[in-house]
Amino acid sequence: MHRIITLCKIARLGNISYLFALICVLLLSGLSTAVNAQQVWPHERAIHLIVPFPAGSSPDLLARLLATPLSKALNQNIIVENKPGAGGNIGTRLAARAAPDGYTLLYTINGPLVTAATLYKKTLGYDPFKDLAPVTLVATSPNVLIVNATFPAPTLSEFVSQVKAKPGAANYGSVGPGSASHLAMELFKHQAGIDLTHIPYPGFPQVTTAIVGQDIQAAFMVPAIAMTQIKSGKVKALGITSLTEVSALPGLAPLASQGFPGFEAISWNAILAPGNTPPAIIERLQKELSLIIQSDDIKAKFAAQYFTAAGSSPLELTRLMREETSRWDEVIARLKLSLD
């Protein structure tokens, strides 16, 4: 601003052309408009929070838990919009292409931010690191390794031993190629040195039915679904995929503490904005969300969904995205997997 004003003064003193003077006026006017726009945000209109998954899904539930307190903090309505499809890629693409004015935000899981760019190199339609502006990590949750309740392996080590004894005889289920449940098991297979045959299913209900019916022997599953089956006695848990124990999942030991150090396959949720959203807006959002996420009320509500409240700076979220991309790119490359 100061530099533009100085140039305009020089133009006036040096009797530079009317055209240059007009340019100065336009620059000042445009800058003033941009500053004013940031100052009034978000009082202009409602904020749309895109969730690229169906209503009732885990990310949808958590997004709606945040929407009410965030609406109060910003003194503006927040409209949660479900835009499911292509594993979250469709809604994420819509958010990435939205105007960077703070009135469109994205609530998503790690897949569209971490593995999608590698799995859909030709058809994705957005760059997670260029077209989106990280705001904050929201919550994390490990996956649970489950087997049929009658499977003769009460511990993880015995499960691995039995699978090793009959390579390729056991099957595991996932919710599709490239899904977190698929990649997590492939990472575990590689680290454990075991051979399991992959059988994809349309969703976790079908995976659950297959395990209970003994069509498959194992699967990594989100806790919100796995815990219901574990409590019913239909399946049993052999461990979770976090590095440390999780208070929301008492009694379940990490695979990392059962002979597989460093094994980790975490599901996480985050909020982002379209790329080039003004830093002042990102900063305000991160500040308000940090307070909300760390509140006792939200922590308790997240724990009921088997998630641990997190929170982060935009830089920390960017770093997490890059680390996770590197980790899962290795698995995808080993599988020679492409979903284009």
Contacts in CASP RR format, 6 or more apart in sequence:
PFRMAT RR
TARGET T0000
AUTHOR 0000-0000-0000
METHOD contacts of the structure
MODEL  1
MHRIITLCKIARLGNISYLFALICVLLLSGLSTAVNAQQVWPHERAIHLI
VPFPAGSSPDLLARLLATPLSKALNQNIIVENKPGAGGNIGTRLAARAAP
DGYTLLYTINGPLVTAATLYKKTLGYDPFKDLAPVTLVATSPNVLIVNAT
FPAPTLSEFVSQVKAKPGAANYGSVGPGSASHLAMELFKHQAGIDLTHIP
YPGFPQVTTAIVGQDIQAAFMVPAIAMTQIKSGKVKALGITSLTEVSALP
GLAPLASQGFPGFEAISWNAILAPGNTPPAIIERLQKELSLIIQSDDIKA
KFAAQYFTAAGSSPLELTRLMREETSRWDEVIARLKLSLD
1 28 0 8 1.000
1 31 0 8 1.000
4 24 0 8 1.000
4 27 0 8 1.000
4 28 0 8 1.000
4 31 0 8 1.000
5 28 0 8 1.000
7 24 0 8 1.000
8 21 0 8 1.000
8 24 0 8 1.000
8 25 0 8 1.000
8 28 0 8 1.000
10 16 0 8 1.000
11 20 0 8 1.000
11 21 0 8 1.000
11 24 0 8 1.000
12 21 0 8 1.000
34 278 0 8 1.000
37 44 0 8 1.000
37 101 0 8 1.000
38 278 0 8 1.000
38 280 0 8 1.000
38 281 0 8 1.000
41 101 0 8 1.000
41 102 0 8 1.000
41 103 0 8 1.000
41 281 0 8 1.000
41 284 0 8 1.000
42 74 0 8 1.000
42 75 0 8 1.000
42 76 0 8 1.000
42 102 0 8 1.000
42 103 0 8 1.000
43 75 0 8 1.000
43 76 0 8 1.000
44 103 0 8 1.000
45 76 0 8 1.000
45 103 0 8 1.000
46 76 0 8 1.000
46 77 0 8 1.000
46 78 0 8 1.000
46 79 0 8 1.000
46 103 0 8 1.000
47 74 0 8 1.000
47 76 0 8 1.000
47 77 0 8 1.000
47 78 0 8 1.000
47 79 0 8 1.000
47 102 0 8 1.000
47 103 0 8 1.000
47 104 0 8 1.000
47 105 0 8 1.000
48 78 0 8 1.000
48 79 0 8 1.000
48 81 0 8 1.000
48 103 0 8 1.000
48 104 0 8 1.000
48 105 0 8 1.000
49 63 0 8 1.000
49 67 0 8 1.000
49 78 0 8 1.000
49 79 0 8 1.000
49 80 0 8 1.000
49 81 0 8 1.000
49 105 0 8 1.000
49 106 0 8 1.000
49 107 0 8 1.000
50 81 0 8 1.000
50 83 0 8 1.000
50 91 0 8 1.000
50 92 0 8 1.000
50 94 0 8 1.000
50 95 0 8 1.000
50 98 0 8 1.000
50 104 0 8 1.000
50 105 0 8 1.000
50 106 0 8 1.000
50 107 0 8 1.000
51 57 0 8 1.000
51 59 0 8 1.000
51 60 0 8 1.000
51 63 0 8 1.000
51 80 0 8 1.000
51 81 0 8 1.000
51 82 0 8 1.000
51 83 0 8 1.000
51 107 0 8 1.000
51 108 0 8 1.000
52 59 0 8 1.000
52 82 0 8 1.000
52 83 0 8 1.000
52 84 0 8 1.000
52 85 0 8 1.000
52 87 0 8 1.000
52 88 0 8 1.000
52 89 0 8 1.000
52 90 0 8 1.000
52 91 0 8 1.000
52 92 0 8 1.000
52 94 0 8 1.000
52 95 0 8 1.000
52 106 0 8 1.000
52 108 0 8 1.000
52 112 0 8 1.000
53 59 0 8 1.000
53 60 0 8 1.000
53 82 0 8 1.000
53 84 0 8 1.000
53 85 0 8 1.000
53 87 0 8 1.000
53 88 0 8 1.000
53 108 0 8 1.000
53 109 0 8 1.000
54 60 0 8 1.000
54 82 0 8 1.000
54 84 0 8 1.000
55 82 0 8 1.000
57 84 0 8 1.000
58 109 0 8 1.000
58 222 0 8 1.000
58 224 0 8 1.000
58 305 0 8 1.000
58 307 0 8 1.000
59 107 0 8 1.000
59 108 0 8 1.000
59 109 0 8 1.000
59 269 0 8 1.000
60 80 0 8 1.000
60 82 0 8 1.000
61 305 0 8 1.000
62 107 0 8 1.000
62 138 0 8 1.000
62 139 0 8 1.000
62 269 0 8 1.000
62 302 0 8 1.000
62 305 0 8 1.000
62 307 0 8 1.000
63 80 0 8 1.000
63 107 0 8 1.000
63 269 0 8 1.000
64 80 0 8 1.000
65 298 0 8 1.000
65 301 0 8 1.000
65 302 0 8 1.000
66 107 0 8 1.000
66 138 0 8 1.000
66 271 0 8 1.000
66 289 0 8 1.000
66 292 0 8 1.000
66 293 0 8 1.000
66 298 0 8 1.000
67 78 0 8 1.000
67 80 0 8 1.000
68 78 0 8 1.000
69 292 0 8 1.000
69 295 0 8 1.000
69 297 0 8 1.000
69 298 0 8 1.000
70 78 0 8 1.000
70 288 0 8 1.000
70 289 0 8 1.000
70 292 0 8 1.000
71 77 0 8 1.000
71 78 0 8 1.000
73 288 0 8 1.000
73 291 0 8 1.000
73 292 0 8 1.000
74 284 0 8 1.000
74 288 0 8 1.000
80 107 0 8 1.000
83 90 0 8 1.000
83 91 0 8 1.000
83 94 0 8 1.000
84 90 0 8 1.000
84 91 0 8 1.000
85 91 0 8 1.000
86 120 0 8 1.000
87 111 0 8 1.000
87 112 0 8 1.000
87 116 0 8 1.000
88 108 0 8 1.000
88 109 0 8 1.000
88 111 0 8 1.000
88 112 0 8 1.000
88 116 0 8 1.000
89 112 0 8 1.000
89 116 0 8 1.000
89 120 0 8 1.000
89 124 0 8 1.000
91 106 0 8 1.000
91 112 0 8 1.000
92 106 0 8 1.000
92 108 0 8 1.000
92 112 0 8 1.000
92 113 0 8 1.000
92 116 0 8 1.000
92 126 0 8 1.000
92 128 0 8 1.000
92 132 0 8 1.000
93 124 0 8 1.000
93 125 0 8 1.000
93 126 0 8 1.000
95 104 0 8 1.000
95 105 0 8 1.000
95 106 0 8 1.000
95 132 0 8 1.000
95 272 0 8 1.000
95 273 0 8 1.000
95 274 0 8 1.000
96 106 0 8 1.000
96 125 0 8 1.000
96 126 0 8 1.000
96 127 0 8 1.000
96 131 0 8 1.000
96 132 0 8 1.000
96 274 0 8 1.000
96 275 0 8 1.000
97 126 0 8 1.000
97 131 0 8 1.000
97 274 0 8 1.000
98 104 0 8 1.000
98 274 0 8 1.000
99 274 0 8 1.000
100 133 0 8 1.000
100 273 0 8 1.000
100 274 0 8 1.000
100 275 0 8 1.000
100 276 0 8 1.000
100 277 0 8 1.000
100 278 0 8 1.000
101 277 0 8 1.000
101 281 0 8 1.000
102 273 0 8 1.000
102 274 0 8 1.000
102 277 0 8 1.000
102 278 0 8 1.000
102 281 0 8 1.000
102 285 0 8 1.000
104 273 0 8 1.000
104 274 0 8 1.000
105 135 0 8 1.000
105 271 0 8 1.000
105 272 0 8 1.000
105 273 0 8 1.000
105 285 0 8 1.000
106 132 0 8 1.000
106 271 0 8 1.000
106 272 0 8 1.000
106 273 0 8 1.000
107 138 0 8 1.000
107 269 0 8 1.000
107 270 0 8 1.000
107 271 0 8 1.000
108 269 0 8 1.000
108 270 0 8 1.000
108 272 0 8 1.000
109 180 0 8 1.000
109 267 0 8 1.000
109 268 0 8 1.000
109 269 0 8 1.000
109 270 0 8 1.000
110 180 0 8 1.000
110 266 0 8 1.000
110 267 0 8 1.000
110 268 0 8 1.000
110 270 0 8 1.000
110 321 0 8 1.000
110 324 0 8 1.000
111 180 0 8 1.000
112 128 0 8 1.000
113 128 0 8 1.000
113 132 0 8 1.000
113 270 0 8 1.000
113 272 0 8 1.000
113 321 0 8 1.000
113 324 0 8 1.000
114 128 0 8 1.000
114 321 0 8 1.000
114 324 0 8 1.000
114 325 0 8 1.000
114 328 0 8 1.000
115 178 0 8 1.000
115 183 0 8 1.000
115 325 0 8 1.000
115 328 0 8 1.000
115 329 0 8 1.000
115 332 0 8 1.000
116 124 0 8 1.000
116 128 0 8 1.000
117 124 0 8 1.000
117 127 0 8 1.000
117 128 0 8 1.000
117 325 0 8 1.000
118 325 0 8 1.000
118 328 0 8 1.000
118 329 0 8 1.000
118 332 0 8 1.000
119 178 0 8 1.000
119 332 0 8 1.000
119 337 0 8 1.000
119 338 0 8 1.000
119 339 0 8 1.000
119 340 0 8 1.000
120 339 0 8 1.000
120 340 0 8 1.000
121 338 0 8 1.000
121 340 0 8 1.000
122 340 0 8 1.000
123 340 0 8 1.000
126 132 0 8 1.000
128 321 0 8 1.000
129 318 0 8 1.000
129 321 0 8 1.000
129 322 0 8 1.000
130 275 0 8 1.000
131 274 0 8 1.000
131 275 0 8 1.000
132 272 0 8 1.000
132 273 0 8 1.000
132 274 0 8 1.000
132 275 0 8 1.000
133 272 0 8 1.000
133 273 0 8 1.000
133 274 0 8 1.000
133 275 0 8 1.000
133 276 0 8 1.000
133 277 0 8 1.000
133 282 0 8 1.000
133 314 0 8 1.000
134 270 0 8 1.000
134 272 0 8 1.000
134 314 0 8 1.000
134 315 0 8 1.000
134 317 0 8 1.000
134 318 0 8 1.000
134 321 0 8 1.000
135 270 0 8 1.000
135 271 0 8 1.000
135 272 0 8 1.000
135 273 0 8 1.000
135 282 0 8 1.000
135 285 0 8 1.000
135 286 0 8 1.000
135 289 0 8 1.000
135 314 0 8 1.000
135 317 0 8 1.000
136 270 0 8 1.000
136 271 0 8 1.000
136 285 0 8 1.000
136 286 0 8 1.000
136 289 0 8 1.000
136 290 0 8 1.000
136 293 0 8 1.000
136 311 0 8 1.000
136 312 0 8 1.000
136 313 0 8 1.000
136 314 0 8 1.000
136 317 0 8 1.000
137 268 0 8 1.000
137 269 0 8 1.000
137 270 0 8 1.000
137 310 0 8 1.000
137 311 0 8 1.000
137 312 0 8 1.000
137 316 0 8 1.000
137 317 0 8 1.000
137 320 0 8 1.000
138 268 0 8 1.000
138 269 0 8 1.000
138 270 0 8 1.000
138 271 0 8 1.000
138 289 0 8 1.000
138 293 0 8 1.000
138 309 0 8 1.000
138 310 0 8 1.000
138 311 0 8 1.000
139 268 0 8 1.000
139 269 0 8 1.000
139 293 0 8 1.000
139 302 0 8 1.000
139 307 0 8 1.000
139 308 0 8 1.000
139 309 0 8 1.000
139 310 0 8 1.000
140 242 0 8 1.000
140 266 0 8 1.000
140 267 0 8 1.000
140 268 0 8 1.000
140 269 0 8 1.000
140 307 0 8 1.000
140 308 0 8 1.000
140 310 0 8 1.000
141 222 0 8 1.000
141 223 0 8 1.000
141 246 0 8 1.000
141 248 0 8 1.000
141 266 0 8 1.000
141 267 0 8 1.000
141 268 0 8 1.000
141 305 0 8 1.000
141 306 0 8 1.000
141 307 0 8 1.000
141 308 0 8 1.000
142 223 0 8 1.000
142 240 0 8 1.000
142 241 0 8 1.000
142 242 0 8 1.000
142 246 0 8 1.000
142 249 0 8 1.000
142 254 0 8 1.000
142 265 0 8 1.000
142 266 0 8 1.000
142 267 0 8 1.000
143 180 0 8 1.000
143 181 0 8 1.000
143 184 0 8 1.000
143 220 0 8 1.000
143 221 0 8 1.000
143 222 0 8 1.000
143 223 0 8 1.000
143 240 0 8 1.000
143 241 0 8 1.000
143 265 0 8 1.000
143 266 0 8 1.000
143 267 0 8 1.000
144 220 0 8 1.000
144 221 0 8 1.000
144 222 0 8 1.000
144 223 0 8 1.000
144 226 0 8 1.000
144 227 0 8 1.000
144 230 0 8 1.000
144 237 0 8 1.000
144 239 0 8 1.000
144 240 0 8 1.000
144 241 0 8 1.000
144 249 0 8 1.000
144 252 0 8 1.000
145 156 0 8 1.000
145 188 0 8 1.000
145 218 0 8 1.000
145 219 0 8 1.000
145 220 0 8 1.000
145 237 0 8 1.000
145 238 0 8 1.000
145 239 0 8 1.000
145 240 0 8 1.000
145 241 0 8 1.000
145 255 0 8 1.000
146 211 0 8 1.000
146 218 0 8 1.000
146 219 0 8 1.000
146 220 0 8 1.000
146 221 0 8 1.000
146 226 0 8 1.000
146 229 0 8 1.000
146 230 0 8 1.000
146 235 0 8 1.000
146 236 0 8 1.000
146 237 0 8 1.000
146 238 0 8 1.000
147 153 0 8 1.000
147 159 0 8 1.000
147 211 0 8 1.000
147 217 0 8 1.000
147 218 0 8 1.000
147 235 0 8 1.000
147 236 0 8 1.000
147 238 0 8 1.000
148 211 0 8 1.000
148 212 0 8 1.000
148 213 0 8 1.000
148 214 0 8 1.000
148 217 0 8 1.000
148 235 0 8 1.000
148 236 0 8 1.000
149 233 0 8 1.000
149 234 0 8 1.000
149 235 0 8 1.000
149 236 0 8 1.000
150 214 0 8 1.000
151 159 0 8 1.000
151 217 0 8 1.000
151 218 0 8 1.000
151 236 0 8 1.000
152 162 0 8 1.000
153 159 0 8 1.000
153 161 0 8 1.000
153 162 0 8 1.000
153 238 0 8 1.000
154 236 0 8 1.000
155 238 0 8 1.000
155 258 0 8 1.000
156 238 0 8 1.000
156 239 0 8 1.000
156 255 0 8 1.000
156 258 0 8 1.000
156 259 0 8 1.000
157 258 0 8 1.000
157 259 0 8 1.000
159 218 0 8 1.000
159 238 0 8 1.000
160 192 0 8 1.000
160 194 0 8 1.000
162 170 0 8 1.000
163 169 0 8 1.000
163 170 0 8 1.000
163 194 0 8 1.000
163 195 0 8 1.000
163 196 0 8 1.000
163 217 0 8 1.000
164 193 0 8 1.000
164 194 0 8 1.000
167 194 0 8 1.000
167 195 0 8 1.000
168 195 0 8 1.000
168 196 0 8 1.000
168 197 0 8 1.000
170 196 0 8 1.000
170 197 0 8 1.000
170 217 0 8 1.000
170 218 0 8 1.000
171 196 0 8 1.000
171 197 0 8 1.000
171 198 0 8 1.000
171 199 0 8 1.000
171 215 0 8 1.000
171 216 0 8 1.000
171 217 0 8 1.000
171 218 0 8 1.000
172 185 0 8 1.000
172 196 0 8 1.000
172 197 0 8 1.000
172 198 0 8 1.000
172 199 0 8 1.000
172 216 0 8 1.000
172 217 0 8 1.000
172 218 0 8 1.000
172 219 0 8 1.000
173 181 0 8 1.000
173 185 0 8 1.000
173 198 0 8 1.000
173 199 0 8 1.000
173 200 0 8 1.000
173 201 0 8 1.000
173 207 0 8 1.000
173 210 0 8 1.000
173 211 0 8 1.000
173 216 0 8 1.000
173 218 0 8 1.000
173 219 0 8 1.000
174 181 0 8 1.000
174 182 0 8 1.000
174 185 0 8 1.000
174 198 0 8 1.000
174 199 0 8 1.000
174 200 0 8 1.000
174 201 0 8 1.000
174 207 0 8 1.000
174 219 0 8 1.000
174 220 0 8 1.000
175 181 0 8 1.000
175 182 0 8 1.000
175 200 0 8 1.000
175 201 0 8 1.000
175 202 0 8 1.000
175 203 0 8 1.000
175 204 0 8 1.000
175 207 0 8 1.000
176 182 0 8 1.000
176 200 0 8 1.000
176 201 0 8 1.000
176 203 0 8 1.000
177 198 0 8 1.000
177 200 0 8 1.000
177 337 0 8 1.000
177 339 0 8 1.000
178 332 0 8 1.000
178 337 0 8 1.000
178 339 0 8 1.000
180 220 0 8 1.000
180 265 0 8 1.000
180 267 0 8 1.000
181 204 0 8 1.000
181 207 0 8 1.000
181 219 0 8 1.000
181 220 0 8 1.000
181 221 0 8 1.000
182 198 0 8 1.000
182 200 0 8 1.000
183 265 0 8 1.000
183 328 0 8 1.000
183 331 0 8 1.000
183 332 0 8 1.000
184 220 0 8 1.000
184 241 0 8 1.000
184 265 0 8 1.000
185 196 0 8 1.000
185 198 0 8 1.000
185 218 0 8 1.000
185 219 0 8 1.000
185 220 0 8 1.000
186 198 0 8 1.000
186 331 0 8 1.000
186 334 0 8 1.000
186 335 0 8 1.000
187 263 0 8 1.000
187 265 0 8 1.000
187 331 0 8 1.000
188 194 0 8 1.000
188 220 0 8 1.000
188 255 0 8 1.000
188 260 0 8 1.000
188 263 0 8 1.000
188 265 0 8 1.000
189 195 0 8 1.000
189 196 0 8 1.000
190 331 0 8 1.000
190 334 0 8 1.000
191 260 0 8 1.000
191 263 0 8 1.000
192 260 0 8 1.000
196 217 0 8 1.000
196 218 0 8 1.000
199 210 0 8 1.000
199 215 0 8 1.000
199 216 0 8 1.000
201 207 0 8 1.000
201 210 0 8 1.000
204 221 0 8 1.000
204 222 0 8 1.000
204 225 0 8 1.000
205 225 0 8 1.000
207 216 0 8 1.000
207 219 0 8 1.000
207 221 0 8 1.000
208 221 0 8 1.000
208 225 0 8 1.000
208 229 0 8 1.000
208 234 0 8 1.000
208 235 0 8 1.000
210 216 0 8 1.000
211 217 0 8 1.000
211 218 0 8 1.000
211 219 0 8 1.000
211 229 0 8 1.000
211 234 0 8 1.000
211 235 0 8 1.000
212 229 0 8 1.000
212 234 0 8 1.000
212 235 0 8 1.000
218 238 0 8 1.000
220 241 0 8 1.000
220 265 0 8 1.000
222 267 0 8 1.000
222 306 0 8 1.000
223 240 0 8 1.000
223 248 0 8 1.000
223 249 0 8 1.000
223 306 0 8 1.000
224 305 0 8 1.000
224 306 0 8 1.000
226 235 0 8 1.000
226 237 0 8 1.000
227 249 0 8 1.000
227 306 0 8 1.000
229 235 0 8 1.000
230 236 0 8 1.000
230 237 0 8 1.000
237 252 0 8 1.000
238 255 0 8 1.000
239 252 0 8 1.000
239 253 0 8 1.000
239 254 0 8 1.000
239 255 0 8 1.000
239 258 0 8 1.000
240 246 0 8 1.000
240 249 0 8 1.000
240 252 0 8 1.000
240 253 0 8 1.000
240 254 0 8 1.000
240 255 0 8 1.000
241 254 0 8 1.000
241 255 0 8 1.000
241 263 0 8 1.000
241 264 0 8 1.000
241 265 0 8 1.000
241 266 0 8 1.000
242 254 0 8 1.000
242 256 0 8 1.000
242 264 0 8 1.000
242 266 0 8 1.000
243 254 0 8 1.000
243 256 0 8 1.000
243 262 0 8 1.000
243 263 0 8 1.000
243 264 0 8 1.000
244 254 0 8 1.000
244 256 0 8 1.000
245 251 0 8 1.000
245 252 0 8 1.000
245 253 0 8 1.000
245 254 0 8 1.000
246 252 0 8 1.000
246 306 0 8 1.000
246 308 0 8 1.000
247 303 0 8 1.000
247 308 0 8 1.000
248 302 0 8 1.000
248 303 0 8 1.000
248 306 0 8 1.000
248 307 0 8 1.000
248 308 0 8 1.000
249 306 0 8 1.000
254 263 0 8 1.000
255 263 0 8 1.000
256 262 0 8 1.000
256 263 0 8 1.000
256 264 0 8 1.000
268 310 0 8 1.000
268 320 0 8 1.000
269 307 0 8 1.000
270 317 0 8 1.000
271 285 0 8 1.000
271 289 0 8 1.000
272 317 0 8 1.000
273 281 0 8 1.000
273 282 0 8 1.000
273 285 0 8 1.000
282 314 0 8 1.000
286 313 0 8 1.000
286 314 0 8 1.000
289 311 0 8 1.000
290 311 0 8 1.000
292 298 0 8 1.000
293 299 0 8 1.000
293 309 0 8 1.000
293 310 0 8 1.000
293 311 0 8 1.000
294 309 0 8 1.000
294 311 0 8 1.000
298 309 0 8 1.000
299 309 0 8 1.000
302 308 0 8 1.000
302 309 0 8 1.000
303 309 0 8 1.000
312 320 0 8 1.000
END
